[in-house]
Amino acid sequence: MELAEMIEPQDVLINHRAASKADLMRDLANLASPRTGIDANTILSLLISRERLGSTGIGSGVAIPHANVPELAASFTLLLRLKQPIDFEAIDEAPVDIIFLTLSPLHKGAAHLSLLASIARNARSAVWLDEVRRAPSPAALHALLAGNAA
């Protein structure tokens, strides 16, 4: 399954501003809440709990904060590109500017892992990351996820 099939066009945001990792996590929870029907504080708590296990900053400026949400009916993924990179305690210590938030129901563990693997595979490509960073609009970025130039 392509990333574009997992991320709705309205869930691709660019030029977002966050002053810190904590601010970003709050923003992610607040953005996901109305789209999932899950309380923002619940999402934030789950994301923070997962981050305590180890940073989801996977390197090359990419982070994949994620959580399993018991009351979630269907998986939700959001792509957020920051205007300015922030410290995310990433494995390579590089600041992060590309964030894939993934929330999954407990019973969708295999699909969740498959999505995380797909994001990580794409993130290994410096060319792909450069295209993500240069996409001029959310629509162009979503088209890139589908493998189409916009």
N, C-alpha and C positions, 0 to 999 in steps of 0.2 A: 504494500500500500504506500502510495506517495504521500509526502508530508502535506501537500495541498489538500488531500482527502481528509486529513486529520485536523486541519486548521481552517476554520471558516474565514472568508475574506474580511469580515468585520472584526476578526480577532488577530489581525496583523496591524501593529501600530509602530510608527516611526517617530523619531525626534522627541522621544519621551525624556523628561528630566527627572533625575533622582539624585539626591545629595549623598546618599549612603546605601549600603546593603540593606540596613533596617528600613529605610524609607522605601526602597524598591520592593521589599517583601510586602510592606503594607499596601503599596500601590497595586501589586499583583493580586493580592487578596481582594482589594476593593474592585478591581477590574473583573475578576472572575466571579465574584458573588452574584451580580445580577444575571450573568450568563448561565450560571449553574443552579441557582436557587439555594445555594449553601451560604450560610452566614459568613461574612468576611472574617470575623474573629476566629471562627472554626478553621477556615482555610489558613489563616495566618499562623495559628497555633500548630497545625499539622506541618506547614512548611518550615517553621522554626524547629520543630522536633526533628524533622528530617535533616536539616542543616547541622544540627548538633552532632549527628553521626559522622559528618564530614562534609566539606564544601561540595556543592554541586557545580562549582566552577570547573569545567573540564579542560580548560586551556584554550589558547588562541583567541581569547576574548569572548568565549562562549560559556554560558551557564544554563543548566537545565534543572531549576528548582522543581521538585515533583513531590507528590504525596498520593497515598491511597486514601480515599474519602469514603467511609462506610455508607453514608446516606446518598452518595452520588448515583444517579441513574445511568449516566453515559459518560464516557471519557470526554475531557475538555482539554484543548491545547491552545495556547496563546503565544504569539511571537511578538516580542517587544524589542525594538532597536532604540538604544539610548542615544541622545544627542551627544553626550560626553561620557566616556567610560568611567566606571567607578571600581573601587577596590571591592572584590568579592571573595577574597581569601582563596583564590583559585589555585589549583594544583601547580600551575607554572608561575604563580604570583603575578601574572599579567592582569591588568584591569579588564573588566567585562563591559561589553556594549551590545551583545546579542544574547537575548534571554528567551528560552523556550520554557514556558510554564506548562507542566502537564499534571493533570488531576485525573485519577482513575478510580472507578469503583473497586472494591475489594475483590470481587469475583472476576475481574478482567486483568489479572496479573500478567498473563502471557502477552496479551496485546500491549500492555503498558511497557513491558520489557522490550518488545519489538519496536515500539515507537522510540524509546530511549536509544536503542541501538541504531535506528535509522538516522536520528538527529546526530549522534556521535559520528557515524560514518561520513555524513555530509560535512561535519565540522572539521574533519581531517583534511579537507581540500582547501588550500589557501586561495585558490581561484574562486571556488564557490563562496567562501567567506567574503572575499573582496566584492563579489557581485551582490551579496546580501547588504554589505555596507554602502554600496553605491546606488542601490535601487532608489529611484527618485520619488516613489509613492508607495503606499500600502498595496495598491493594486498591482504595481510592477513587482513588488516583493512577493506577493502571493503567486503571480504568474511564474516567477523564478522557482518557487517551491514546486510548481507543477511541471517544471522543466521547459517552460515556454518563455521566450523573450517577450517582454511587453513594450 
